[in-house]
């Protein structure tokens, strides 16, 4: 599956948005939203307000529901609702040193509509390609972070192999060693 730069950026923003939900809330205030926007280089965003924060939190809930969808039909329904609500207006653009790519949000759209349109379309590409199962949750028992499995063989199980994956592999190794010596 070909993942273009803009699609990858949208996926990264969606995953980080979904993962901002656990306590403590990663979007606790407008300053946190501003940091999120800057971290993800979200373009064409004006002054952020409490209304923007509420709208982005609502979009986060909808993206969370998409990651929890049991099948492609359910995911497609949720994505269609999300993208339609954002009033998508696909436009070709080349900015900030990037070659031609498509923005799905309308000019002057709110940050929530921007995230919903671009992120929703990025997730839609996975459903269209029959790859909805790549939208996953971490398999670590004490972690529920979302991630997109972009591995060739669809084998990624953890949100981060250096933290969750390593921690579980070390624990399993120690348990095997204890069993062998005990």
C-alpha positions in Angstrom: 0.0 0.0 0.0 1.4 3.4 -1.0 1.4 5.9 1.7 2.2 9.4 0.5 3.8 12.0 2.7 0.6 14.0 3.4 -1.3 10.8 4.2 1.4 9.7 6.6 1.3 13.1 8.3 -2.5 12.9 8.6 -2.2 9.3 10.0 0.4 10.4 12.6 -1.8 13.3 13.7 -4.8 11.0 14.0 -2.9 8.4 16.0 -1.4 11.1 18.3 -4.9 12.6 18.7 -6.5 9.3 19.7 -3.6 8.6 22.1 -4.0 12.0 23.7 -7.3 10.8 25.3 -6.1 8.6 28.2 -5.7 10.3 31.6 -4.2 12.7 31.9 -5.8 14.4 28.9 -3.2 15.3 26.4 -5.5 18.1 25.2 -6.2 19.6 28.6 -6.3 23.2 27.4 -5.9 25.5 24.4 -2.1 25.7 25.0 -1.9 21.9 24.6 -4.0 22.1 21.4 -1.7 24.8 20.1 1.3 22.5 20.9 -0.4 19.6 19.1 -1.0 21.8 16.0 2.6 22.9 16.0 4.0 19.4 16.5 2.1 18.2 13.5 2.7 21.2 11.4 -1.0 21.6 10.7 -1.2 24.4 8.2 -3.8 27.2 7.8 -4.9 27.3 11.4 -5.7 30.7 12.9 -6.1 31.6 16.6 -7.3 28.7 18.6 -10.1 29.0 21.1 -12.0 26.9 23.7 -14.5 26.1 20.9 -11.7 24.6 18.8 -10.6 22.5 21.8 -14.1 21.2 22.3 -14.5 20.4 18.6 -11.1 18.6 18.4 -12.0 16.6 21.4 -15.2 15.6 19.7 -13.2 14.6 16.6 -10.9 12.6 18.8 -13.9 10.6 20.1 -15.0 9.9 16.5 -11.5 8.8 15.5 -11.3 6.6 18.6 -14.6 4.9 17.5 -13.1 4.3 14.0 -10.1 2.4 15.6 -12.6 0.4 17.6 -14.7 -0.5 14.6 -15.1 -4.3 14.3 -15.3 -4.4 10.5 -14.7 -2.4 7.3 -18.4 -1.6 6.9 -18.6 -0.1 10.4 -15.4 1.8 9.9 -16.6 3.1 6.6 -19.9 4.4 8.1 -18.0 6.3 10.8 -15.4 7.7 8.4 -18.2 8.8 6.0 -19.9 10.7 8.8 -16.7 12.3 10.0 -15.6 13.4 6.6 -19.0 14.7 5.6 -19.3 16.6 8.8 -16.0 18.3 8.0 -17.3 19.7 4.7 -14.5 18.3 2.7 -13.2 20.3 -0.3 -10.3 18.5 -2.0 -7.7 20.8 -3.3 -4.3 20.2 -4.9 -1.6 22.2 -3.2 2.2 22.5 -3.0 3.5 24.3 0.1 6.3 24.4 2.6 8.7 22.6 0.2 6.4 19.6 -0.5 5.4 18.6 -4.0 1.8 18.4 -5.1 -0.6 16.8 -2.7 -4.2 16.9 -1.8 -5.7 18.7 1.2 -9.3 17.6 1.9 -10.3 20.5 4.2 -11.9 23.7 3.0 -9.8 26.9 3.0 -10.3 28.6 6.4 -11.6 25.4 8.0 -11.4 25.0 11.7 -8.6 22.8 13.1 -11.2 20.1 14.0 -12.6 20.1 10.4 -9.0 20.1 9.1 -8.1 17.0 11.2 -11.5 15.3 10.4 -11.1 15.8 6.7 -7.5 14.9 6.2 -7.4 12.3 8.9 -10.7 10.8 7.8 -9.5 10.5 4.2 -6.2 8.9 5.3 -8.2 6.3 7.2 -10.6 5.9 4.3 -7.7 4.8 2.0 -7.1 1.9 4.4 -10.7 0.8 4.2 -10.7 1.1 0.4 -7.5 -1.0 0.1 -9.0 -3.7 2.3 -6.5 -2.9 5.1 -8.8 -1.7 7.9 -7.2 -4.3 10.2 -4.0 -2.2 10.1 -5.8 0.3 12.4 -4.9 -1.3 15.7 -4.6 -1.0 19.5 -1.4 -2.0 21.4 -1.4 -5.7 22.5 0.3 -4.9 25.8 -2.1 -5.6 28.6 -1.5 -2.2 30.3 -1.5 -0.1 27.1 -4.4 0.8 24.8 -2.6 3.2 22.5 -3.7 3.3 18.9 -1.3 2.8 16.0 -1.3 2.1 12.3 0.5 -1.1 11.4 2.6 -0.2 8.3 4.7 -3.4 8.5 4.9 -5.4 5.3 3.5 -8.5 6.8 0.9 -6.8 9.1 2.6 -8.3 12.2 3.1 -5.3 14.4 1.5 -5.8 17.8 2.7 -3.0 20.0 2.4 0.8 19.7 6.1 1.1 20.3 8.5 -1.9 20.1 11.0 -0.1 22.3 8.7 0.4 25.2 5.7 -1.9 25.2 7.2 -4.6 23.0 10.5 -4.7 24.9 8.9 -4.6 28.3 6.7 -7.6 27.5 9.6 -9.6 25.9 11.8 -8.9 28.9 9.1 -10.0 31.2 8.5 -13.2 29.2 12.2 -13.9 29.2 12.5 -13.4 32.9 9.5 -15.7 33.5 11.0 -18.4 31.3 14.4 -18.1 33.2 12.6 -18.2 36.6 10.7 -21.3 35.5 13.9 -23.0 34.2 15.8 -22.3 37.4 13.0 -22.8 39.8 
